[in-house]
């Protein structure tokens, strides 16, 4: 993981699937766990989903709040 990956969690939008159009940081933990069982996609998107799962699983989602853009 690189520090900029945390910023990318709050700016990257899911390009397909059930949560298409939503930020990866906003995915529910159950969906991320399902993806882990199914197998994350290869490449950058899969890495971000795996990171989101780790953050959610360890109860650290609030750490992303300062990285979100404020209106």
PyMOL Python script that loads the backbone (N, CA, C, O; Angstrom):
from pymol import cmd

cmd.read_pdbstr("""\
ATOM      1  N   UNK A   1       0.834  -1.179   0.000  1.00  0.00           N
ATOM      2  CA  UNK A   1       0.000   0.000   0.000  1.00  0.00           C
ATOM      3  C   UNK A   1       0.877   1.241   0.000  1.00  0.00           C
ATOM      4  O   UNK A   1       1.901   1.308   0.680  1.00  0.00           O
ATOM      5  N   UNK A   2       0.450   2.207  -0.773  1.00  0.00           N
ATOM      6  CA  UNK A   2       1.099   3.511  -0.801  1.00  0.00           C
ATOM      7  C   UNK A   2       0.155   4.510  -0.129  1.00  0.00           C
ATOM      8  O   UNK A   2      -1.062   4.326  -0.174  1.00  0.00           O
ATOM      9  N   UNK A   3       0.687   5.551   0.485  1.00  0.00           N
ATOM     10  CA  UNK A   3      -0.183   6.528   1.156  1.00  0.00           C
ATOM     11  C   UNK A   3      -1.260   7.108   0.238  1.00  0.00           C
ATOM     12  O   UNK A   3      -2.373   7.385   0.687  1.00  0.00           O
ATOM     13  N   UNK A   4      -0.943   7.289  -1.020  1.00  0.00           N
ATOM     14  CA  UNK A   4      -1.929   7.858  -1.948  1.00  0.00           C
ATOM     15  C   UNK A   4      -3.093   6.904  -2.218  1.00  0.00           C
ATOM     16  O   UNK A   4      -4.131   7.329  -2.726  1.00  0.00           O
ATOM     17  N   UNK A   5      -2.933   5.629  -1.886  1.00  0.00           N
ATOM     18  CA  UNK A   5      -4.037   4.673  -2.052  1.00  0.00           C
ATOM     19  C   UNK A   5      -5.216   5.039  -1.155  1.00  0.00           C
ATOM     20  O   UNK A   5      -6.368   4.818  -1.528  1.00  0.00           O
ATOM     21  N   UNK A   6      -4.943   5.590   0.014  1.00  0.00           N
ATOM     22  CA  UNK A   6      -6.032   6.006   0.895  1.00  0.00           C
ATOM     23  C   UNK A   6      -6.851   7.118   0.252  1.00  0.00           C
ATOM     24  O   UNK A   6      -8.080   7.115   0.331  1.00  0.00           O
ATOM     25  N   UNK A   7      -6.178   8.061  -0.379  1.00  0.00           N
ATOM     26  CA  UNK A   7      -6.886   9.141  -1.073  1.00  0.00           C
ATOM     27  C   UNK A   7      -7.695   8.585  -2.238  1.00  0.00           C
ATOM     28  O   UNK A   7      -8.798   9.055  -2.517  1.00  0.00           O
ATOM     29  N   UNK A   8      -7.149   7.596  -2.905  1.00  0.00           N
ATOM     30  CA  UNK A   8      -7.846   7.008  -4.048  1.00  0.00           C
ATOM     31  C   UNK A   8      -9.106   6.265  -3.625  1.00  0.00           C
ATOM     32  O   UNK A   8     -10.046   6.163  -4.413  1.00  0.00           O
ATOM     33  N   UNK A   9      -9.150   5.747  -2.407  1.00  0.00           N
ATOM     34  CA  UNK A   9     -10.370   5.091  -1.919  1.00  0.00           C
ATOM     35  C   UNK A   9     -11.546   6.056  -1.862  1.00  0.00           C
ATOM     36  O   UNK A   9     -12.688   5.657  -2.086  1.00  0.00           O
ATOM     37  N   UNK A  10     -11.277   7.315  -1.564  1.00  0.00           N
ATOM     38  CA  UNK A  10     -12.358   8.297  -1.440  1.00  0.00           C
ATOM     39  C   UNK A  10     -12.584   9.090  -2.725  1.00  0.00           C
ATOM     40  O   UNK A  10     -13.392  10.018  -2.745  1.00  0.00           O
ATOM     41  N   UNK A  11     -11.876   8.732  -3.796  1.00  0.00           N
ATOM     42  CA  UNK A  11     -12.075   9.421  -5.082  1.00  0.00           C
ATOM     43  C   UNK A  11     -12.380   8.466  -6.229  1.00  0.00           C
ATOM     44  O   UNK A  11     -12.856   8.902  -7.278  1.00  0.00           O
ATOM     45  N   UNK A  12     -12.116   7.174  -6.053  1.00  0.00           N
ATOM     46  CA  UNK A  12     -12.332   6.208  -7.131  1.00  0.00           C
ATOM     47  C   UNK A  12     -13.756   5.685  -7.101  1.00  0.00           C
ATOM     48  O   UNK A  12     -14.252   5.237  -6.067  1.00  0.00           O
ATOM     49  N   UNK A  13     -14.400   5.751  -8.249  1.00  0.00           N
ATOM     50  CA  UNK A  13     -15.777   5.293  -8.398  1.00  0.00           C
ATOM     51  C   UNK A  13     -15.774   3.913  -9.033  1.00  0.00           C
ATOM     52  O   UNK A  13     -15.026   3.653  -9.975  1.00  0.00           O
ATOM     53  N   UNK A  14     -16.613   3.033  -8.513  1.00  0.00           N
ATOM     54  CA  UNK A  14     -16.718   1.674  -9.040  1.00  0.00           C
ATOM     55  C   UNK A  14     -17.281   1.731 -10.457  1.00  0.00           C
ATOM     56  O   UNK A  14     -18.345   2.309 -10.679  1.00  0.00           O
ATOM     57  N   UNK A  15     -16.574   1.136 -11.418  1.00  0.00           N
ATOM     58  CA  UNK A  15     -16.994   1.248 -12.812  1.00  0.00           C
ATOM     59  C   UNK A  15     -18.092   0.266 -13.235  1.00  0.00           C
ATOM     60  O   UNK A  15     -18.659   0.424 -14.316  1.00  0.00           O
ATOM     61  N   UNK A  16     -18.403  -0.733 -12.422  1.00  0.00           N
ATOM     62  CA  UNK A  16     -19.402  -1.730 -12.828  1.00  0.00           C
ATOM     63  C   UNK A  16     -19.968  -2.434 -11.595  1.00  0.00           C
ATOM     64  O   UNK A  16     -19.486  -2.245 -10.478  1.00  0.00           O
ATOM     65  N   UNK A  17     -20.991  -3.241 -11.818  1.00  0.00           N
ATOM     66  CA  UNK A  17     -21.536  -4.085 -10.763  1.00  0.00           C
ATOM     67  C   UNK A  17     -22.612  -3.437  -9.925  1.00  0.00           C
ATOM     68  O   UNK A  17     -23.135  -2.374 -10.260  1.00  0.00           O
ATOM     69  N   UNK A  18     -22.932  -4.095  -8.834  1.00  0.00           N
ATOM     70  CA  UNK A  18     -24.014  -3.688  -7.942  1.00  0.00           C
ATOM     71  C   UNK A  18     -23.833  -2.265  -7.422  1.00  0.00           C
ATOM     72  O   UNK A  18     -24.809  -1.532  -7.268  1.00  0.00           O
ATOM     73  N   UNK A  19     -22.608  -1.879  -7.155  1.00  0.00           N
ATOM     74  CA  UNK A  19     -22.336  -0.550  -6.600  1.00  0.00           C
ATOM     75  C   UNK A  19     -21.685   0.379  -7.628  1.00  0.00           C
ATOM     76  O   UNK A  19     -20.904   1.261  -7.270  1.00  0.00           O
ATOM     77  N   UNK A  20     -22.003   0.179  -8.879  1.00  0.00           N
ATOM     78  CA  UNK A  20     -21.485   1.038  -9.943  1.00  0.00           C
ATOM     79  C   UNK A  20     -21.847   2.493  -9.641  1.00  0.00           C
ATOM     80  O   UNK A  20     -22.984   2.804  -9.286  1.00  0.00           O
ATOM     81  N   UNK A  21     -20.862   3.371  -9.787  1.00  0.00           N
ATOM     82  CA  UNK A  21     -21.082   4.790  -9.565  1.00  0.00           C
ATOM     83  C   UNK A  21     -20.858   5.258  -8.133  1.00  0.00           C
ATOM     84  O   UNK A  21     -20.949   6.455  -7.861  1.00  0.00           O
ATOM     85  N   UNK A  22     -20.566   4.339  -7.209  1.00  0.00           N
ATOM     86  CA  UNK A  22     -20.317   4.711  -5.819  1.00  0.00           C
ATOM     87  C   UNK A  22     -18.830   4.680  -5.514  1.00  0.00           C
ATOM     88  O   UNK A  22     -18.067   3.938  -6.134  1.00  0.00           O
ATOM     89  N   UNK A  23     -18.433   5.493  -4.555  1.00  0.00           N
ATOM     90  CA  UNK A  23     -17.037   5.503  -4.122  1.00  0.00           C
ATOM     91  C   UNK A  23     -16.700   4.177  -3.441  1.00  0.00           C
ATOM     92  O   UNK A  23     -17.515   3.625  -2.703  1.00  0.00           O
ATOM     93  N   UNK A  24     -15.508   3.680  -3.692  1.00  0.00           N
ATOM     94  CA  UNK A  24     -15.087   2.418  -3.086  1.00  0.00           C
ATOM     95  C   UNK A  24     -15.080   2.527  -1.562  1.00  0.00           C
ATOM     96  O   UNK A  24     -15.386   1.550  -0.877  1.00  0.00           O
ATOM     97  N   UNK A  25     -14.745   3.671  -1.032  1.00  0.00           N
ATOM     98  CA  UNK A  25     -14.719   3.864   0.420  1.00  0.00           C
ATOM     99  C   UNK A  25     -16.100   3.723   1.048  1.00  0.00           C
ATOM    100  O   UNK A  25     -16.204   3.515   2.257  1.00  0.00           O
ATOM    101  N   UNK A  26     -17.156   3.832   0.258  1.00  0.00           N
ATOM    102  CA  UNK A  26     -18.524   3.775   0.781  1.00  0.00           C
ATOM    103  C   UNK A  26     -19.148   2.390   0.686  1.00  0.00           C
ATOM    104  O   UNK A  26     -20.315   2.219   1.037  1.00  0.00           O
ATOM    105  N   UNK A  27     -18.404   1.406   0.223  1.00  0.00           N
ATOM    106  CA  UNK A  27     -18.967   0.061   0.091  1.00  0.00           C
ATOM    107  C   UNK A  27     -19.216  -0.549   1.462  1.00  0.00           C
ATOM    108  O   UNK A  27     -18.420  -0.362   2.383  1.00  0.00           O
ATOM    109  N   UNK A  28     -20.317  -1.276   1.598  1.00  0.00           N
ATOM    110  CA  UNK A  28     -20.541  -1.975   2.872  1.00  0.00           C
ATOM    111  C   UNK A  28     -19.566  -3.134   3.046  1.00  0.00           C
ATOM    112  O   UNK A  28     -19.140  -3.757   2.074  1.00  0.00           O
ATOM    113  N   UNK A  29     -19.226  -3.408   4.289  1.00  0.00           N
ATOM    114  CA  UNK A  29     -18.285  -4.479   4.587  1.00  0.00           C
ATOM    115  C   UNK A  29     -18.719  -5.826   4.056  1.00  0.00           C
ATOM    116  O   UNK A  29     -17.882  -6.617   3.620  1.00  0.00           O
ATOM    117  N   UNK A  30     -20.021  -6.105   4.084  1.00  0.00           N
ATOM    118  CA  UNK A  30     -20.515  -7.397   3.605  1.00  0.00           C
ATOM    119  C   UNK A  30     -20.219  -7.581   2.115  1.00  0.00           C
ATOM    120  O   UNK A  30     -19.893  -8.684   1.677  1.00  0.00           O
ATOM    121  N   UNK A  31     -20.333  -6.509   1.346  1.00  0.00           N
ATOM    122  CA  UNK A  31     -20.038  -6.599  -0.091  1.00  0.00           C
ATOM    123  C   UNK A  31     -18.543  -6.819  -0.322  1.00  0.00           C
ATOM    124  O   UNK A  31     -18.154  -7.608  -1.183  1.00  0.00           O
ATOM    125  N   UNK A  32     -17.725  -6.133   0.435  1.00  0.00           N
ATOM    126  CA  UNK A  32     -16.281  -6.318   0.304  1.00  0.00           C
ATOM    127  C   UNK A  32     -15.871  -7.735   0.697  1.00  0.00           C
ATOM    128  O   UNK A  32     -14.996  -8.327   0.066  1.00  0.00           O
ATOM    129  N   UNK A  33     -16.501  -8.277   1.739  1.00  0.00           N
ATOM    130  CA  UNK A  33     -16.210  -9.652   2.153  1.00  0.00           C
ATOM    131  C   UNK A  33     -16.660 -10.641   1.084  1.00  0.00           C
ATOM    132  O   UNK A  33     -15.972 -11.626   0.820  1.00  0.00           O
ATOM    133  N   UNK A  34     -17.808 -10.384   0.472  1.00  0.00           N
ATOM    134  CA  UNK A  34     -18.278 -11.239  -0.624  1.00  0.00           C
ATOM    135  C   UNK A  34     -17.273 -11.222  -1.774  1.00  0.00           C
ATOM    136  O   UNK A  34     -16.948 -12.261  -2.347  1.00  0.00           O
ATOM    137  N   UNK A  35     -16.792 -10.032  -2.098  1.00  0.00           N
ATOM    138  CA  UNK A  35     -15.810  -9.909  -3.182  1.00  0.00           C
ATOM    139  C   UNK A  35     -14.535 -10.674  -2.835  1.00  0.00           C
ATOM    140  O   UNK A  35     -13.930 -11.295  -3.708  1.00  0.00           O
ATOM    141  N   UNK A  36     -14.130 -10.634  -1.590  1.00  0.00           N
ATOM    142  CA  UNK A  36     -12.925 -11.358  -1.164  1.00  0.00           C
ATOM    143  C   UNK A  36     -13.113 -12.862  -1.359  1.00  0.00           C
ATOM    144  O   UNK A  36     -12.198 -13.554  -1.804  1.00  0.00           O
ATOM    145  N   UNK A  37     -14.298 -13.360  -1.025  1.00  0.00           N
ATOM    146  CA  UNK A  37     -14.569 -14.791  -1.214  1.00  0.00           C
ATOM    147  C   UNK A  37     -14.624 -15.159  -2.695  1.00  0.00           C
ATOM    148  O   UNK A  37     -14.153 -16.222  -3.099  1.00  0.00           O
ATOM    149  N   UNK A  38     -15.203 -14.271  -3.495  1.00  0.00           N
ATOM    150  CA  UNK A  38     -15.328 -14.501  -4.934  1.00  0.00           C
ATOM    151  C   UNK A  38     -13.970 -14.364  -5.626  1.00  0.00           C
ATOM    152  O   UNK A  38     -13.666 -15.077  -6.582  1.00  0.00           O
ATOM    153  N   UNK A  39     -13.177 -13.443  -5.126  1.00  0.00           N
ATOM    154  CA  UNK A  39     -11.882 -13.124  -5.730  1.00  0.00           C
ATOM    155  C   UNK A  39     -11.903 -11.704  -6.261  1.00  0.00           C
ATOM    156  O   UNK A  39     -12.700 -11.366  -7.136  1.00  0.00           O
ATOM    157  N   UNK A  40     -11.026 -10.885  -5.729  1.00  0.00           N
ATOM    158  CA  UNK A  40     -10.945  -9.501  -6.198  1.00  0.00           C
ATOM    159  C   UNK A  40     -10.470  -9.472  -7.642  1.00  0.00           C
ATOM    160  O   UNK A  40      -9.723 -10.355  -8.065  1.00  0.00           O
ATOM    161  N   UNK A  41     -10.895  -8.465  -8.404  1.00  0.00           N
ATOM    162  CA  UNK A  41     -10.389  -8.350  -9.774  1.00  0.00           C
ATOM    163  C   UNK A  41      -8.878  -8.092  -9.763  1.00  0.00           C
ATOM    164  O   UNK A  41      -8.325  -7.608  -8.774  1.00  0.00           O
ATOM    165  N   UNK A  42      -8.241  -8.414 -10.850  1.00  0.00           N
ATOM    166  CA  UNK A  42      -6.804  -8.179 -10.980  1.00  0.00           C
ATOM    167  C   UNK A  42      -6.530  -6.686 -11.084  1.00  0.00           C
ATOM    168  O   UNK A  42      -7.394  -5.906 -11.485  1.00  0.00           O
ATOM    169  N   UNK A  43      -5.347  -6.313 -10.726  1.00  0.00           N
ATOM    170  CA  UNK A  43      -4.885  -4.945 -10.940  1.00  0.00           C
ATOM    171  C   UNK A  43      -5.264  -3.972  -9.852  1.00  0.00           C
ATOM    172  O   UNK A  43      -5.529  -4.343  -8.708  1.00  0.00           O
ATOM    173  N   UNK A  44      -5.281  -2.707 -10.248  1.00  0.00           N
ATOM    174  CA  UNK A  44      -5.460  -1.595  -9.331  1.00  0.00           C
ATOM    175  C   UNK A  44      -6.805  -1.642  -8.602  1.00  0.00           C
ATOM    176  O   UNK A  44      -6.863  -1.415  -7.394  1.00  0.00           O
ATOM    177  N   UNK A  45      -7.871  -1.933  -9.321  1.00  0.00           N
ATOM    178  CA  UNK A  45      -9.190  -1.974  -8.706  1.00  0.00           C
ATOM    179  C   UNK A  45      -9.247  -3.043  -7.618  1.00  0.00           C
ATOM    180  O   UNK A  45      -9.770  -2.794  -6.532  1.00  0.00           O
ATOM    181  N   UNK A  46      -8.726  -4.206  -7.897  1.00  0.00           N
ATOM    182  CA  UNK A  46      -8.699  -5.275  -6.908  1.00  0.00           C
ATOM    183  C   UNK A  46      -7.897  -4.897  -5.677  1.00  0.00           C
ATOM    184  O   UNK A  46      -8.286  -5.219  -4.554  1.00  0.00           O
ATOM    185  N   UNK A  47      -6.787  -4.219  -5.881  1.00  0.00           N
ATOM    186  CA  UNK A  47      -5.965  -3.768  -4.748  1.00  0.00           C
ATOM    187  C   UNK A  47      -6.725  -2.767  -3.874  1.00  0.00           C
ATOM    188  O   UNK A  47      -6.637  -2.818  -2.647  1.00  0.00           O
ATOM    189  N   UNK A  48      -7.464  -1.864  -4.503  1.00  0.00           N
ATOM    190  CA  UNK A  48      -8.239  -0.892  -3.736  1.00  0.00           C
ATOM    191  C   UNK A  48      -9.377  -1.569  -2.971  1.00  0.00           C
ATOM    192  O   UNK A  48      -9.656  -1.211  -1.826  1.00  0.00           O
ATOM    193  N   UNK A  49     -10.025  -2.531  -3.592  1.00  0.00           N
ATOM    194  CA  UNK A  49     -11.095  -3.257  -2.909  1.00  0.00           C
ATOM    195  C   UNK A  49     -10.552  -4.034  -1.707  1.00  0.00           C
ATOM    196  O   UNK A  49     -11.181  -4.071  -0.649  1.00  0.00           O
ATOM    197  N   UNK A  50      -9.394  -4.645  -1.874  1.00  0.00           N
ATOM    198  CA  UNK A  50      -8.769  -5.381  -0.767  1.00  0.00           C
ATOM    199  C   UNK A  50      -8.392  -4.429   0.369  1.00  0.00           C
ATOM    200  O   UNK A  50      -8.562  -4.763   1.542  1.00  0.00           O
ATOM    201  N   UNK A  51      -7.887  -3.257   0.028  1.00  0.00           N
ATOM    202  CA  UNK A  51      -7.546  -2.262   1.046  1.00  0.00           C
ATOM    203  C   UNK A  51      -8.805  -1.784   1.769  1.00  0.00           C
ATOM    204  O   UNK A  51      -8.803  -1.630   2.990  1.00  0.00           O
ATOM    205  N   UNK A  52      -9.875  -1.550   1.017  1.00  0.00           N
ATOM    206  CA  UNK A  52     -11.138  -1.133   1.620  1.00  0.00           C
ATOM    207  C   UNK A  52     -11.654  -2.194   2.593  1.00  0.00           C
ATOM    208  O   UNK A  52     -12.188  -1.861   3.650  1.00  0.00           O
ATOM    209  N   UNK A  53     -11.495  -3.458   2.240  1.00  0.00           N
ATOM    210  CA  UNK A  53     -11.907  -4.541   3.131  1.00  0.00           C
ATOM    211  C   UNK A  53     -11.102  -4.522   4.424  1.00  0.00           C
ATOM    212  O   UNK A  53     -11.669  -4.655   5.508  1.00  0.00           O
ATOM    213  N   UNK A  54      -9.801  -4.360   4.320  1.00  0.00           N
ATOM    214  CA  UNK A  54      -8.951  -4.322   5.516  1.00  0.00           C
ATOM    215  C   UNK A  54      -9.324  -3.160   6.426  1.00  0.00           C
ATOM    216  O   UNK A  54      -9.381  -3.312   7.646  1.00  0.00           O
ATOM    217  N   UNK A  55      -9.574  -2.012   5.836  1.00  0.00           N
ATOM    218  CA  UNK A  55      -9.946  -0.831   6.614  1.00  0.00           C
ATOM    219  C   UNK A  55     -11.282  -1.065   7.310  1.00  0.00           C
ATOM    220  O   UNK A  55     -11.433  -0.758   8.492  1.00  0.00           O
ATOM    221  N   UNK A  56     -12.252  -1.610   6.575  1.00  0.00           N
ATOM    222  CA  UNK A  56     -13.560  -1.874   7.150  1.00  0.00           C
ATOM    223  C   UNK A  56     -13.475  -2.939   8.243  1.00  0.00           C
ATOM    224  O   UNK A  56     -14.037  -2.771   9.325  1.00  0.00           O
ATOM    225  N   UNK A  57     -12.785  -4.011   7.962  1.00  0.00           N
ATOM    226  CA  UNK A  57     -12.677  -5.130   8.898  1.00  0.00           C
ATOM    227  C   UNK A  57     -12.038  -4.715  10.227  1.00  0.00           C
ATOM    228  O   UNK A  57     -12.390  -5.238  11.284  1.00  0.00           O
ATOM    229  N   UNK A  58     -11.117  -3.789  10.163  1.00  0.00           N
ATOM    230  CA  UNK A  58     -10.418  -3.339  11.362  1.00  0.00           C
ATOM    231  C   UNK A  58     -11.050  -2.095  12.003  1.00  0.00           C
ATOM    232  O   UNK A  58     -10.485  -1.511  12.928  1.00  0.00           O
ATOM    233  N   UNK A  59     -12.216  -1.701  11.504  1.00  0.00           N
ATOM    234  CA  UNK A  59     -12.940  -0.578  12.089  1.00  0.00           C
ATOM    235  C   UNK A  59     -12.256   0.765  11.916  1.00  0.00           C
ATOM    236  O   UNK A  59     -12.329   1.621  12.797  1.00  0.00           O
ATOM    237  N   UNK A  60     -11.595   0.953  10.789  1.00  0.00           N
ATOM    238  CA  UNK A  60     -10.813   2.174  10.573  1.00  0.00           C
ATOM    239  C   UNK A  60     -11.409   3.123   9.534  1.00  0.00           C
ATOM    240  O   UNK A  60     -10.719   4.028   9.065  1.00  0.00           O
ATOM    241  N   UNK A  61     -12.666   2.936   9.169  1.00  0.00           N
ATOM    242  CA  UNK A  61     -13.262   3.771   8.123  1.00  0.00           C
ATOM    243  C   UNK A  61     -13.221   5.263   8.455  1.00  0.00           C
ATOM    244  O   UNK A  61     -13.153   6.098   7.554  1.00  0.00           O
ATOM    245  N   UNK A  62     -13.263   5.593   9.732  1.00  0.00           N
ATOM    246  CA  UNK A  62     -13.235   7.012  10.119  1.00  0.00           C
ATOM    247  C   UNK A  62     -11.925   7.684   9.746  1.00  0.00           C
ATOM    248  O   UNK A  62     -11.868   8.910   9.641  1.00  0.00           O
ATOM    249  N   UNK A  63     -10.881   6.909   9.546  1.00  0.00           N
ATOM    250  CA  UNK A  63      -9.602   7.500   9.134  1.00  0.00           C
ATOM    251  C   UNK A  63      -9.682   8.130   7.746  1.00  0.00           C
ATOM    252  O   UNK A  63      -8.863   8.981   7.400  1.00  0.00           O
ATOM    253  N   UNK A  64     -10.654   7.719   6.962  1.00  0.00           N
ATOM    254  CA  UNK A  64     -10.803   8.265   5.615  1.00  0.00           C
ATOM    255  C   UNK A  64     -11.557   9.598   5.610  1.00  0.00           C
ATOM    256  O   UNK A  64     -11.503  10.332   4.622  1.00  0.00           O
ATOM    257  N   UNK A  65     -12.251   9.915   6.691  1.00  0.00           N
ATOM    258  CA  UNK A  65     -13.068  11.132   6.726  1.00  0.00           C
ATOM    259  C   UNK A  65     -12.288  12.400   6.404  1.00  0.00           C
ATOM    260  O   UNK A  65     -12.779  13.217   5.626  1.00  0.00           O
ATOM    261  N   UNK A  66     -11.100  12.606   6.961  1.00  0.00           N
ATOM    262  CA  UNK A  66     -10.371  13.851   6.615  1.00  0.00           C
ATOM    263  C   UNK A  66      -9.938  13.922   5.149  1.00  0.00           C
ATOM    264  O   UNK A  66      -9.641  15.002   4.639  1.00  0.00           O
ATOM    265  N   UNK A  67      -9.905  12.782   4.481  1.00  0.00           N
ATOM    266  CA  UNK A  67      -9.471  12.770   3.083  1.00  0.00           C
ATOM    267  C   UNK A  67     -10.604  13.095   2.104  1.00  0.00           C
ATOM    268  O   UNK A  67     -10.361  13.407   0.938  1.00  0.00           O
ATOM    269  N   UNK A  68     -11.817  13.018   2.585  1.00  0.00           N
ATOM    270  CA  UNK A  68     -12.968  13.332   1.730  1.00  0.00           C
ATOM    271  C   UNK A  68     -13.023  14.827   1.478  1.00  0.00           C
ATOM    272  O   UNK A  68     -12.724  15.632   2.359  1.00  0.00           O
ATOM    273  N   UNK A  69     -13.408  15.184   0.267  1.00  0.00           N
ATOM    274  CA  UNK A  69     -13.509  16.607  -0.059  1.00  0.00           C
ATOM    275  C   UNK A  69     -14.742  17.198   0.601  1.00  0.00           C
ATOM    276  O   UNK A  69     -15.834  16.632   0.535  1.00  0.00           O
ATOM    277  N   UNK A  70     -14.556  18.311   1.220  1.00  0.00           N
ATOM    278  CA  UNK A  70     -15.655  19.016   1.880  1.00  0.00           C
ATOM    279  C   UNK A  70     -16.219  20.040   0.908  1.00  0.00           C
ATOM    280  O   UNK A  70     -15.468  20.675   0.168  1.00  0.00           O
ATOM    281  N   UNK A  71     -17.559  20.207   0.907  1.00  0.00           N
ATOM    282  CA  UNK A  71     -18.164  21.222   0.005  1.00  0.00           C
ATOM    283  C   UNK A  71     -17.819  22.636   0.407  1.00  0.00           C
ATOM    284  O   UNK A  71     -18.248  23.586  -0.246  1.00  0.00           O
TER     285      UNK A  71
END
""", "prot")
cmd.dss("prot")
cmd.show_as("cartoon", "prot")
cmd.util.cbc("prot")
cmd.orient("prot")
